[in-house]
Amino acid sequence: MDNTSFESRTATVDGVEEVTEWVDNGGRPFYIHTFKPTTQPPVATVTLVHGLGEHIGRYGELGQNFAHAGIQTIGFDQRGFGKTGRRSGCLGHNEGIDTVADDIAFINSRATIDGVPHFLFGHSMGGLNVLNYAARKNQNTHVSGVIASAPALQPGKLVQRSRVTEFLFHLITHVAPKTRIDYSSYIDKQGGNDSKLKNTNESDDGIEFCTMGTISTIVKRGPELIQSAPSFNTPVLLVHADGDQITNPNGTRSFYLRLPDTLDKEFKVLKGVKCHELDIEDLGFSLWDIYIKWILDRAK
């Protein structure tokens, strides 16, 4: 079955209405998934941004849990990824982090409800993307808060390169930005629940490669955001495992320490956790409950 052939589907299960549809943004079709609470009016809205190689279907349980708490959530498959990437464009190529920020703005325009606080949530590359959006596009504070899970502000130990190698990488990227990089060798080193990780990685909508252009724009923007952190104006919750080897918790710590003293900010370090995919690790507590409480406390 062609999973990009439909235009809109709606289903309501256990108090959550889920709508999957295709929408056009400047001639580019985007696959979006909305989770709507049906037992109460939304008290907050969220735009959910997935990570590298992922797709919005990866976050179905999170969207459902948000909706059960009265948080209406909309997520989308980014350029180059998931159903969006398979329908048009170059698979694995996001066309630059600033283009992604424009796409988030477009999704926000569909997600927001007058008088209801709006938030952003992103994991890994998505965590970098939501921090970048808040830093570059939230001067008018239309976004009430940002949650960044394991944000890709700095490469982890498994993916770090020497300065010479990084220089050559960016040089080649300038000439051939759509050249593919296979990162399948890192997939099984993300830690977490092995069975859940296997199911996630075997999804038809997930990919195990991206372009040099996508990686280059991530690697460059992380340090820029850390340097500009003193001017960051959006309430933020940062979450990172101290044993993450894909994205570096030290980069998240550096960003946090440079944030304004007066900013509503929190950095939750998961000590002794050697995992990048935090939501599939058995932590002994629910990260989702922490996210929900953080949003609801700021939606009052």
C-alpha positions as CSV (number, residue, x, y, z in Angstrom):
1,M,0.0,0.0,0.0
2,D,1.3,3.5,-0.9
3,N,1.4,5.3,2.5
4,T,1.4,8.7,0.8
5,S,-1.7,8.2,-1.3
6,F,-4.4,9.6,1.1
7,E,-5.2,13.2,1.8
8,S,-6.9,13.1,5.2
9,R,-7.9,10.5,7.8
10,T,-9.6,11.0,11.1
11,A,-10.0,8.5,14.0
12,T,-11.1,9.0,17.6
13,V,-9.8,6.6,20.2
14,D,-10.0,6.8,24.0
15,G,-10.8,10.5,24.1
16,V,-8.2,11.6,21.5
17,E,-9.1,12.6,18.0
18,E,-6.2,11.9,15.6
19,V,-6.1,13.6,12.2
20,T,-3.5,12.7,9.6
21,E,-3.4,14.8,6.5
22,W,-1.3,16.4,3.7
23,V,-1.0,20.1,3.6
24,D,0.8,22.4,1.1
25,N,3.5,24.9,2.1
26,G,4.9,26.8,-0.9
27,G,4.3,24.0,-3.3
28,R,5.8,21.4,-0.9
29,P,3.4,18.7,0.5
30,F,3.9,18.1,4.2
31,Y,2.5,15.1,6.2
32,I,1.1,16.2,9.5
33,H,-0.5,14.4,12.5
34,T,-2.7,16.2,15.0
35,F,-3.8,14.9,18.4
36,K,-6.9,16.7,19.7
37,P,-8.4,16.3,23.2
38,T,-12.1,15.5,23.0
39,T,-13.1,15.6,26.7
40,Q,-12.0,19.2,27.3
41,P,-11.0,22.3,25.5
42,P,-7.3,22.6,24.8
43,V,-5.4,24.3,27.6
44,A,-2.2,24.5,25.5
45,T,-0.9,23.6,22.0
46,V,2.4,22.0,21.0
47,T,4.3,21.7,17.7
48,L,6.3,18.5,17.9
49,V,9.6,18.2,15.9
50,H,11.2,14.8,15.3
51,G,14.9,14.0,15.1
52,L,17.3,12.9,12.4
53,G,16.1,9.9,10.3
54,E,12.8,9.9,12.3
55,H,9.2,10.7,11.4
56,I,6.2,11.9,13.4
57,G,4.8,8.5,13.7
58,R,7.6,7.8,16.1
59,Y,5.9,10.1,18.6
60,G,2.4,8.8,18.6
61,E,2.3,7.8,22.2
62,L,3.7,11.2,23.3
63,G,1.0,13.0,21.2
64,Q,-1.7,10.9,22.8
65,N,-0.5,11.5,26.3
66,F,-0.3,15.3,25.7
67,A,-3.9,15.2,24.3
68,H,-5.1,13.3,27.3
69,A,-3.8,16.1,29.5
70,G,-5.6,18.7,27.4
71,I,-2.6,19.7,25.3
72,Q,-3.5,19.7,21.6
73,T,-0.4,18.6,19.6
74,I,0.6,18.8,15.9
75,G,3.6,17.1,14.5
76,F,5.0,16.8,10.9
77,D,7.4,14.9,8.8
78,Q,10.2,17.3,8.0
79,R,11.6,18.0,4.6
80,G,13.6,15.0,3.5
81,F,12.2,12.7,6.2
82,G,9.2,10.4,6.7
83,K,6.3,10.6,4.3
84,T,7.1,14.2,3.4
85,G,10.6,13.1,2.2
86,R,9.3,10.2,0.3
87,R,6.6,12.2,-1.5
88,S,8.9,15.0,-2.7
89,G,12.4,16.5,-2.4
90,C,15.6,14.7,-1.7
91,L,15.3,12.0,0.9
92,G,17.6,12.8,3.9
93,H,18.0,16.5,2.9
94,N,16.4,19.1,5.0
95,E,17.4,22.1,2.8
96,G,19.0,23.9,5.7
97,I,18.1,24.7,9.3
98,D,16.7,28.1,8.5
99,T,14.3,26.5,6.0
100,V,13.2,24.1,8.7
101,A,12.6,27.1,11.0
102,D,10.3,28.5,8.3
103,D,8.5,25.2,8.1
104,I,8.0,25.2,11.9
105,A,6.5,28.7,11.6
106,F,4.1,27.3,9.0
107,I,3.1,24.4,11.3
108,N,2.7,26.8,14.2
109,S,0.2,28.8,12.2
110,R,-1.9,25.7,11.9
111,A,-1.4,24.6,15.5
112,T,-2.1,27.8,17.5
113,I,-5.5,28.7,18.9
114,D,-6.3,32.3,20.0
115,G,-5.9,32.7,23.7
116,V,-4.2,29.4,24.2
117,P,-0.5,29.2,25.1
118,H,1.7,27.5,22.4
119,F,4.8,25.4,23.1
120,L,7.5,23.6,21.0
121,F,8.9,20.1,21.7
122,G,11.8,18.6,19.9
123,H,14.2,15.6,20.2
124,S,17.9,15.5,19.1
125,M,18.0,17.3,15.7
126,G,14.4,18.3,16.5
127,G,15.7,19.7,19.9
128,L,18.2,21.8,18.0
129,N,15.5,22.9,15.6
130,V,13.1,24.2,18.3
131,L,15.9,26.0,20.1
132,N,16.9,27.6,16.9
133,Y,13.3,28.6,16.2
134,A,13.0,30.2,19.6
135,A,16.3,32.0,19.2
136,R,15.6,33.3,15.7
137,K,11.8,33.8,15.5
138,N,10.4,34.2,18.9
139,Q,11.2,37.9,19.5
140,N,7.5,38.6,20.0
141,T,7.2,35.6,22.5
142,H,4.3,33.9,20.6
143,V,5.9,30.7,21.8
144,S,5.4,30.3,25.5
145,G,8.0,27.7,26.1
146,V,10.3,25.1,24.6
147,I,11.2,21.6,25.6
148,A,14.4,20.2,24.0
149,S,15.2,16.5,24.6
150,A,18.9,15.6,24.0
151,P,19.3,18.6,21.7
152,A,22.0,18.3,19.0
153,L,24.0,21.3,20.2
154,Q,27.3,19.4,20.2
155,P,28.2,16.0,18.7
156,G,28.5,13.1,21.1
157,K,31.6,10.9,21.4
158,L,30.6,8.5,18.8
159,V,30.2,11.1,16.1
160,Q,32.8,13.7,16.9
161,R,35.4,14.6,14.2
162,S,38.8,16.2,14.3
163,R,38.9,19.9,13.3
164,V,40.7,19.0,10.1
165,T,38.1,16.4,9.2
166,E,35.3,18.8,10.0
167,F,36.9,21.5,7.8
168,L,37.2,19.1,4.9
169,F,33.6,17.9,5.5
170,H,32.2,21.4,5.3
171,L,34.3,22.1,2.2
172,I,33.0,19.0,0.4
173,T,29.5,19.8,1.5
174,H,29.7,23.3,-0.1
175,V,30.3,21.5,-3.5
176,A,28.0,18.5,-3.1
177,P,25.4,19.1,-0.3
178,K,23.2,16.3,-1.3
179,T,25.8,13.6,-1.0
180,R,24.5,10.8,1.3
181,I,26.0,9.8,4.6
182,D,25.0,6.4,6.0
183,Y,24.8,6.4,9.8
184,S,23.3,2.9,10.3
185,S,26.3,1.8,12.3
186,Y,25.3,4.3,15.1
187,I,21.7,3.1,15.3
188,D,22.3,0.2,17.6
189,K,24.5,2.3,19.9
190,Q,21.8,4.7,21.0
191,G,21.0,2.6,24.1
192,G,17.5,2.1,25.5
193,N,15.0,-0.7,25.3
194,D,16.3,-3.0,22.6
195,S,13.0,-4.3,21.4
196,K,11.4,-0.8,21.2
197,L,14.5,0.5,19.4
198,K,14.4,-2.3,16.9
199,N,10.7,-1.7,16.2
200,T,11.4,2.0,15.8
201,N,14.3,1.5,13.4
202,E,12.4,-1.0,11.2
203,S,9.6,1.5,10.5
204,D,9.0,2.0,6.7
205,D,9.1,5.8,7.3
206,G,12.5,5.9,9.1
207,I,15.8,6.2,7.3
208,E,19.4,5.4,8.3
209,F,21.1,8.1,6.1
210,C,21.0,11.8,5.5
211,T,22.9,14.3,3.3
212,M,26.1,16.1,4.0
213,G,24.1,19.3,3.8
214,T,21.8,18.3,6.6
215,I,24.6,17.2,8.9
216,S,26.7,20.4,8.1
217,T,23.8,22.7,9.0
218,I,23.3,20.9,12.3
219,V,27.0,20.9,13.2
220,K,27.4,24.6,12.4
221,R,24.3,25.9,14.2
222,G,24.8,24.2,17.5
223,P,27.9,26.3,18.6
224,E,26.2,29.4,17.2
225,L,23.2,28.8,19.5
226,I,25.5,28.2,22.5
227,Q,27.2,31.5,21.8
228,S,24.0,33.4,21.4
229,A,22.3,31.9,24.5
230,P,22.6,35.1,26.6
231,S,20.0,36.7,24.4
232,F,17.6,33.7,24.5
233,N,14.2,34.9,25.7
234,T,11.9,31.8,25.8
235,P,11.2,29.6,28.9
236,V,13.0,26.3,28.3
237,L,13.3,22.8,29.7
238,L,16.4,20.9,28.6
239,V,16.7,17.2,29.2
240,H,19.8,15.1,28.5
241,A,21.2,11.7,29.7
242,D,24.8,12.1,31.0
243,G,25.8,9.0,29.1
244,D,24.4,10.0,25.7
245,Q,27.1,9.3,23.0
246,I,25.1,10.6,20.0
247,T,24.5,14.2,21.2
248,N,26.7,15.6,23.8
249,P,25.2,16.6,27.2
250,N,28.1,19.0,27.7
251,G,26.8,21.1,24.8
252,T,23.4,21.3,26.5
253,R,25.1,22.2,29.8
254,S,27.1,25.0,28.1
255,F,23.9,26.4,26.5
256,Y,22.1,26.3,29.8
257,L,24.9,28.0,31.7
258,R,25.0,30.9,29.2
259,L,21.2,31.5,29.4
260,P,20.1,34.7,31.2
261,D,19.9,34.4,35.0
262,T,16.4,35.9,34.9
263,L,15.1,33.4,32.4
264,D,12.6,30.6,33.3
265,K,15.0,27.7,32.6
266,E,15.6,24.1,33.8
267,F,18.2,21.5,32.9
268,K,17.3,18.0,33.9
269,V,20.3,15.7,33.8
270,L,19.5,12.0,33.7
271,K,22.5,10.6,35.7
272,G,23.8,7.2,34.9
273,V,21.7,6.8,31.8
274,K,23.6,5.7,28.7
275,C,20.8,6.4,26.2
276,H,19.9,8.8,23.4
277,E,16.3,7.7,22.8
278,L,15.1,8.8,26.2
279,D,11.4,7.9,25.7
280,I,12.1,4.2,25.2
281,E,14.4,3.8,28.2
282,D,13.1,2.4,31.4
283,L,14.0,5.3,33.7
284,G,11.8,4.3,36.6
285,F,9.7,7.5,36.1
286,S,7.8,9.1,33.3
287,L,9.4,11.8,31.3
288,W,6.1,12.4,29.7
289,D,4.6,13.4,33.1
290,I,7.5,15.8,33.6
291,Y,6.9,17.4,30.1
292,I,3.1,17.6,30.7
293,K,3.5,19.2,34.2
294,W,6.1,21.7,32.8
295,I,3.7,22.8,30.0
296,L,0.6,23.0,32.2
297,D,2.4,25.0,34.9
298,R,3.2,27.6,32.2
299,A,-0.2,27.5,30.5
300,K,-2.0,28.8,33.6
